[in-house]
Structure formats: C-alpha cells, structure tokens
Amino acid sequence: MTQISDPKIAFAYLRPACVLLTREPSLTNVETLSGQLKEVNDATLQQLQDYVLFPLRFVLKVPGPKKDKLVQAVAEAMSYVLENTCIQNWQTLHDLLSELCLCLCSPTDPGKPADRSEELKLAVLRCLDALLHAAYGDIVFRLFEPIMLPGLGAAISLLLALGEKEKSRDIQAAALKCLQALTLQCDCTQEHVVPSSEDRLAIGSTMASFLPGITMAVARIITGDLRQGHVVTVRAIKVWFRAVGLVMEDAQLQASEPWKTPSSDLGRIAQLVVHRTQDWVKSTVGKLSVLLKKIVSCASAHQHWKVRLEMVELADHLLARCTQSLGECVGLLLEALVGAVNDEEPRVRERCEVALREVSQRNQSCSSSGDITGGRSSTQTFTDVLSENLHSLATSLPRLMRTSDDQKKLFVLNVFLGYIKVLGPLVSVVLNSAAHLERISKALMQVLELDVMDVCIVEERSYSSPIETSSVSPDSYTAHTQRKHFLYFTDEKIFSVLMEICRTLGYYGNIYLLTDHFLDLYRQSSAYRKQAAMVLNEIVRGAAGIGVATESQGLEGEGRRCSAAKEDLKAAVVSVMEEYTSLSNWHLITASEETDRDRQDQQLLSPPRLLSISNSDVSSINSNSLQVIPSSFSSQSLPSSTSTIHQLNSNIWQLCIQLEGIAYFSQALGLDFRPLLMTSLYPVLEKAGEETLLVSQTALGSMWDISKACGYLSLKELINENSDYLLNDISLNLQRLSQHPQAPRVLTVMLTHSDRSLLPLVGDIVQDVLMALDLSYDHTAALFCSVLHVLVKALARWFPSNCNRTSKSPIPKQTSTDQEVLNIRQFLLDYRKQKDLAEGIGIEEDDTEDLEVPPPTEGEDVEDIDGPDVKAELPSHLSITKDVMERCIHLLSNPSLRLRLKVLDVLELCVCVLSEKENELLPMAHRCWPALLQRLTADDPLAVLRAFRVLCTLGETCGDFLRRRVSKEVLPKLSSSLARQAPISAKAGPVYPHTVAYKLQLAVLQGLGSLCQRLDLGEADLDAVCEACLPYLSSRQPIRLQEACLSVFRHLIQVDPDAFWFTLNELHCPSSYVPPHPDLQPVQLNGMGRPTDEYSDNVLKLLREEFGSVAATVNQPAI
C-alpha cells in the first residue's frame, strides 16, 4: 500500500483524528490515530511530528486516573512516531522524558514504580527507549548539564527500581536497556550519537554523581536470583561495566579540568555535583572492588555461557580504559579474564584469548614507552601483577578447596590455570622465585591429597588366571582402572584441571628446576609422596607437549616456547624413574597378614632370611619414610600393628601412580624410551604379577602403554624383543632369591603374555626354578608352584592337545533301526565264533592267521629291523612337563592345604600336556597314583574336590589304564560318600548349596558319568554307581544335584542301555507293556502301577530323552 508523502494531504488526513482525540481521549480514538499514522511516510511524519504528538501528550496530561489500556495505546503510538522521526527540539525531549517517567512512577512516591500492568510498563519503556534514540544532534548532551541532575537522577532511580524489583524478565531487560541508552552506552544496531572527548568528559562528570547508586543496584541484579534468566544478567553486566568505564576512564581522569565553583544559579543542585579528585577516585575504587569481587564470584561460574562471555567483555573493557584508575581492581579483572581461558564454550575461550592478547600488547607498549606512572600499583608491570595474583591464589587455594562447593573450586582452578597460560614462557621466570615455587608446589601437594581409607582396594586380589586375561585388549585395563578419590573434591573435572595445571607448568617451566624441586618433596615426607609423583608424571607429559592446550597465547604473543628438548626430557625421566624404582619406593607392602592361616602360608612363601629394606641406610635418612620390604611375601620385616588399612592403601596408590608415571614417560619419549626398557621393564613386570588387583591392573595397563609408545604391536612382541636381558635378570635374581623374591613373578608375567617362541630361551630358567625348588622346597614351594602353574598352563596354550583322547572311543548312541539290526546280526556272528572257538572248531585257521607276519611298508627299512631300539628325544615342552610333574608328585603330600590345591591344579595341566604322548603319560600316571589316591580318600574336602577333577582328566586321557585302580580303590569310597550324603542334601535348606559338602557332591556327580563311560567299567561297578546315584533322582534334592545325577545316568545308559532301561522302569514304569502275541507271557515290572512319587519326574525325563517317548514304547515287545 502506498504511503502518503504530501504534507498537506497528510495533515488533512490526520487532522480529524487528532482533533477528535483531543476532544475525546478514548482508546478507540487512539487506535484510530495510530492506524492512520502508519499510512504516512517517515519524511512527512517528521514535518508533522509536533502536531501528531500533541494529542497523544494531551491524553497523558489530562488530570485524573486513566485506564492502563489507554496509556499503553498512547505509548505504542508515540513509539511509532519516535522510531520513525527525530527529536530536534530540546524542550520536546525534556518534556517527553518527564511525561513518560511520570507514567511509570507512583503518584505518591515518585522514586518507586507505579502499580500498573506489565504491558503498560513495557510499552512505556519501549517508548522511552525510542525517545532517547530519536534525540538528534547535540540536544541529547543537554541531559547531562548540572541543572538536569535532579531529573536525570529521578529517571535513573526509576529505571534501576524497575530493573531490580520487577518480576517480569522483559520489563527488567527493557529498563536496563533504557538505562544504557540514557547514559549513551547503548549497543544496539541503530545509529547513535557519538560524543566527542569534551562531551564524554561532561557526561562522565555528571554520571559520577549516580555511579554509586547505579553500581550497587545493578550489582544486586547481577548477583540476584538465577531464575531471572541470563538475558537480564547479561544486560545488567553491560550497564555496570559501561557505567564504570564511562566515569572511571583513565583518559578523562587525566584530562579533567581544575575544580570550578558551581554557578550560584544551581542553588541546592550544586550539592549533587561531584568532582573526580584523586581522593574521590581512591574511595570509589575501594567500594567498586567490593562489588566487583561479588560480581566475579557469581557471574564467572554462571551456568550460561553468554553470562560468562559478558564477564570477559567486562574485564576487557575496564582493563582497556581504566587500568590506572582501577589499579586495586586489576587483579580481580585479570582473575575474571583468565578464569575463562579454559571455559567449556569455544566462543568464550576465543574471546578471552583475543582479550588477553590485547591486554598483553597494551602492557608491552606501555612498559616500553614508560607511560605507566602513578603509585606503586601502577608502576608494576603486568607480569608482576599476574605473578603476585598467582602467588596470592596459590596461598588461598588449599582453604578454598576445603570450604567451597565444586563449582567454585572449578572456577578457582581455572583461574589458576589461566594465570599460568597467560604468563606463558614467563612462567619459568616466575618459578625462579623460591617463594612462588614453594607456595605453588605446597598448594598442589595439599589439594591433591588422596583419600586412602577405602577397604575394597586392599581386599581386591588378582586371583583371576592371567592366561585368560592375556588376550584381552588394552582398553579393558583402562576401563577397569580404579578412580582416584581425593579428600577435598569429588568432581572429575576438578582433577582434570589440576592435571592440566601440572602439564602447563611442565610445558612452560624449566624441566630441571621442576623435577628437582618435586623430587625433593617426594623424598621429604611420605605425606607428599603420592601427590609429588602425580605432579611429576604430568610435568613430564607437559614438557613433551602431551595434553597441553597450546592454542592460547602467552604474554609474548607468537613467541611461545616449544616443548623441552629430547635430551633434557630424557635426563629428567631417568632421574625420576630411578627414584620411583629404588628399593625404598618400589617394594612396598600391599597386603596384611592377619589370620592364622595367612601367617602359616606366608611363612611357607617367605624366604628364611628376607632382607628388611626399612632398616637400610636409604630409609634411615628420614624418619617419615614408609616401612617397606622387598615383597608382599615377607612377614617378619613389618610389624602387624603398622599394617593398617591407611598404610596399605597408601602403598598401593603410590605404586599405581609410579606405574602410571613410567607409562607416561614412555609416551613422552616415544621410541627414545627403548634404551630405558633395560631398567624399567623388569620392575613393571614385577608389579604386573602382584596379587593386589589394583597394582596388577595398573601395571598391565602401563605395559600396554609402553608397548605402544615404543612401537611394539602387542605385549607379546614387547616381551619377546626384550626377553634376553629380562631372562638374564631373572636368572641372576633366582640365585639370590632371599634378596629378590619377586623374580618368579616376572617369569610368570613373561610366560603369560608370550608365545612358544620364548620356550627355547626359558628352558634354562625353568631348570633353575626346579633346582631351587629341590634345594629348599620347605620355604619356596608355594612361591615356585605359582610359577610352575603358569608355565604348564602356557605350555597347554602353546601346544594344544586333545585331552579327550582315549584308547577306546565312546559307544555311539543307537538311534536308527538299521543300526540296531546290524548290531544284532554282528552280535550273533560274534557269539557263534566265540562258541566255535570254545569248542575247538577253527582254532587251527585262527592260529595260522596270527602267525603270519605282515609285509613291511614302503617307508620301513628292512635292514634296520634287528638294530638297537633307540628312544626318540622328547620335545622340549614334554620334557619340561615331565620334570614339573615329577615335582608335583613329591609335593602332593605337603602339609599346606593351599599348596596341595595348587599342586593338583598343576598336575591336571601336566596330564593335558602329556596326553599327546601316551607312552610318557601312562608311566607318570602310574607314579602319581598313590599320592593322588591319598588326596581322593583321606584329605580336606577342598583337596578331594580338586583331586577328583584330576582323576576325571586322567580318565579322559588314560582310559583303560586306570580301570582296575578306579574300580578297586576309588569307586567304593565315592559311592559310599554319595550314598551317605544323599539324605542330608535332601533335607537341607537354602544355605546348603554354599557348603563344601554340596560342592563335593556336585563335582563328583558331574564327573562320575563320563569317568565310568571312558573307563568302560564292569557290570558290578556300574551297579554300585547306579545304586549310589539313584537317591539323587529325587525331586527333594537341590536342582543342580538332580541335573548332575541325570548326566550320570545319560552316560551310564550309553554304556549299558538295556540294564539301565530296566533299572529305571523298576523304579517307575509309566504304563504296562502288552505282548504282541497271546502265547507270550506279559511283562511284569516293579515300577508298574506305582503312583507318582519323588522319582517319577526325573525317571520319565530320562526315559523320554534316551529311549524315545513313553507312548512309543508301550506296545513294543520286551527283549
């Protein structure tokens, strides 16, 4: 629609509506005029501005109460006019400002907002904002003349009250935006009047009168209820720092004119005029500092990123304009700025980095030109301010970490990190100050104190077999890594920032200075040892440039220091690693011996004269050093009273942190770490064999990290490539076992994570182990049995054999009718042949067949038939297995139950490995039988359980060889034991499945069926087994025992199906069998006609599974 552009036509068009509105001030007339105004273009409306504003202003001036809707409509109409025209008359600006403020304030108390509708207030505020933006030329500066102080003060007070007290966010934001526009600080997209330096000075002088009220009220808004939303908070921060920047600007304070006596025309208004003297500035800065501290603490940790971004703008704005005048606040402003260096929002970080570069450049230019003058605070360089702030923050850091909430702690640490990043390469200069270095290091020591009272850490033992874990990916170790618990914080983000602080110190600091200082702390006291190790680990990583956010620039702009030189880094790593792996810091006790059984076993595990490192010169240097021993096997060197949970946990965490450190060092050096493997890999393997779960997991994780850093594809390659000097160290240490009791652990870990290519190298070591076992088995048997167990398990893995090989294959299940006919025919033929032989018929032909010599095969040398029978040399793995089995036979009668159980495990594995060579297995089985029989028949139930498992393995591999022995010596006792326990288990409660007796019953039932089938036992033995197992078919027995009993009968049915079909039907027969012919006698079974009882369900299940469905067998003839 085309707008009216001719002023005369527009005047004629608008005149009736304006006259009508003046005569009748109603809502309808205001809306009519408002609609007509939109049909006039802007240029024409500018010429008619006073004419169209008159009736609208007249409505507001009419005495008496007015409806909110009417005033709102008038304000909206005026807003349209003001938004599209300019105010060129000072009197119009003044009057409109007064009239709009009167619409907002209370009639009885002009300083407070009126109780009007929110829509009205919002419309008037928008109109007021449009008025201030419409002021043209210099007339707006007349608002800041001294004569205007009362009116301007009333408007400011009203806007502050609306911004602080209103509940509507829109009204709060609109009031604060008007306040910005009123002080010529608006940042919207419209065009604004740009004041000259003189005008800005005049505005600043006038606003100085209102600065206390504005800053205090707006500070209350910023630190108020979070529910007001981020928009209000952001707008309030803008108002605050722009007002302060306007009044406290350095350029204004330096250019301020001498004080002139106010004109007498001002009267009492002269009392409101403020002269910005040095005393006034000093007093004001002190008050602003208090407010700024509240604002920074509240807004810098705000949840919304726009609020944090505005805090960066605040700090940048004031540091750029008011560095000298706000000297007392510079530290706080820097704190707000550097606290955002590590903000999680990229836009905040980027703006912060830009601001810091600008601050740094301004500082450098001022320092070089010598422009900084004034008191002590202004003569200090920016670096001095930063370093003093860093020192002050480090001093208060432990207190803040103890008393603040996690959000505050995170902010404080981000500020700490920000100072270091801002200083950049100048950190090394700051750290050259002993006071700074001491304060920062002690703060880190106190903040990083670990909570070591968790009992679970000591309780968790690495009993899981290492062979099963050898194929697990490295991620599984990191996934199961125990999270560190600290005394003064719980948030993982706080720990991450602390570690980044340490890395940044290492990146910018002097690597020699830092490592020497923290190594001194490490040696000084056990209270600092774990924290110092954590810091050292991260310092080395940071020095290598790992995990450091290098995109942020320090004070020297582009001149950022590179990471430490490789040689310097390597030297630092060597010194730290030597301290970590020293006797006093590496061989710490990690398990307590409290029970009598533990003490007895520890005496077996411990060498008779194990050296106590705690009595050496190393630990006598400092009385605070940990009481340590070479291994957790020693029970004499550490009094039981000192083996507290606290001490053990502390030792465990210290070892874990040191292991992590070695992994970090390998990452820092990369392939240059390979030469250091000669001294570092052996200690790590020692800890990988630890019984304490946390230590062993951490060591395995470190091994993975080392292998990756050094270019090895797997742990197997890492161990195989370095096996020469590892095995050399093991060999030497086995000869001094009393001083190096961990040597078997290293061999255990090597065998666990290597392959068969290690076998030729490890052969001599195995002989050393066996010889050491022979010489002092009383003291070292348990220690070496663990090694032998891992060795034989590795052999079983490297040379897999079928443990199910037997001299007689199992009888296949007969399913088809053709097979049954074939078997019957063969049975009759065999029967006839045996009968003829018994009667002497055909014996001559049979003898001649037996006497015939088969011709030699193609590959057989006929000439060598009469030569000597030379036994072929056994493969090395079989030879080693035989040697190990020899020792196991002797150790089966050891007094220690734990040792006997371990020996039985080793024996079972030996049988599996030797099963591929029956000629070697059977003699060894013969030799071990007497000792094994003792374990089966006269030992602790746990040993019987394990021994029966060995017997089942022997049955699988030796077959017929054991038939007579098992039948005569084992089965009777097993059968009687099962029969004796059956009534007990049938009546037992829910706790019974947790007893050893139940586990023994279950194991025997699970293995008995396959043993009988493999050994092809005779009818009498099978009857005995059947008699013992029948009670377990009862439904009163525990479910698992019933299932195990069913498995026994399934195997027995495979051996003799007819007999056991008859046995089951005698117990419970589901139906009668009708003879197919009248001449045949009916079949009578004891189970016929019996009511359903406790055995019925399991018997029917067996009959259905093994002999087909019951219905299918009803009309079958009995055989």
Salt bridges, closest charged atoms under 4 A:
ASP68 OD1 - ARG116 NE 2.77
ASP95 OD2 - ARG57 NH2 3.57
ASP95 OD1 - HIS94 ND1 3.48
GLU99 OE2 - ARG57 NH2 3.16
GLU99 OE2 - LYS61 NZ 3.35
ASP129 OD1 - HIS133 ND1 3.44
ASP129 OD2 - LYS177 NZ 3.21
GLU145 OE2 - ARG142 NE 3.93
GLU164 OE2 - ARG220 NE 2.65
GLU166 OE2 - LYS121 NZ 2.50
ASP187 OD1 - ARG235 NH1 3.35
ASP187 OD2 - LYS238 NZ 3.06
ASP225 OD2 - ARG227 NH2 2.69
GLU249 OE1 - ARG200 NE 2.92
GLU257 OE1 - LYS260 NZ 3.94
GLU310 OE2 - LYS238 NZ 3.33
GLU313 OE2 - ARG351 NE 2.87
ASP316 OD2 - ARG351 NH2 2.67
ASP316 OD1 - ARG362 NH2 3.90
ASP343 OD2 - ARG308 NE 2.49
GLU344 OE2 - ARG308 NH2 3.98
GLU345 OE2 - ARG347 NE 2.82
ASP406 OD1 - LYS409 NZ 3.80
GLU438 OE2 - LYS442 NZ 2.83
GLU468 OE2 - LYS793 NZ 3.62
GLU492 OE1 - ARG483 NE 2.77
GLU500 OE2 - LYS421 NZ 3.14
ASP520 OD1 - ARG523 NH1 3.25
GLU538 OE1 - ARG503 NH1 2.89
GLU538 OE1 - ARG541 NH1 3.50
GLU579 OE1 - ARG523 NE 3.08
ASP596 OD1 - ARG599 NH1 3.36
ASP598 OD1 - ARG898 NH2 3.69
ASP601 OD2 - ARG898 NE 3.31
GLU660 OE1 - LYS484 NZ 3.12
GLU686 OE1 - HIS587 ND1 3.91
GLU690 OE2 - LYS687 NZ 3.55
GLU690 OE2 - ARG745 NH1 3.49
GLU691 OE1 - ARG461 NH2 3.49
ASP755 OD2 - LYS716 NZ 3.67
ASP774 OD2 - ARG887 NH2 2.72
GLU886 OE2 - ARG927 NH1 2.34
ASP905 OD2 - ARG946 NH1 2.78
ASP905 OD1 - ARG949 NH2 2.78
GLU908 OE1 - ARG949 NE 2.98
GLU916 OE1 - HIS877 NE2 3.57
GLU920 OE2 - LYS871 NZ 3.11
GLU920 OE1 - LYS882 NZ 2.97
ASP939 OD1 - ARG900 NH2 2.83
ASP939 OD2 - ARG935 NE 2.45
GLU956 OE1 - ARG1014 NE 3.44
ASP960 OD1 - ARG963 NH2 2.86
ASP1016 OD2 - LYS808 NZ 2.79
ASP1079 OD2 - HIS1077 ND1 3.47
GLU1094 OE2 - ARG1036 NH1 3.73
GLU1105 OE1 - ARG1050 NE 2.92
GLU1106 OE1 - LYS813 NZ 3.70
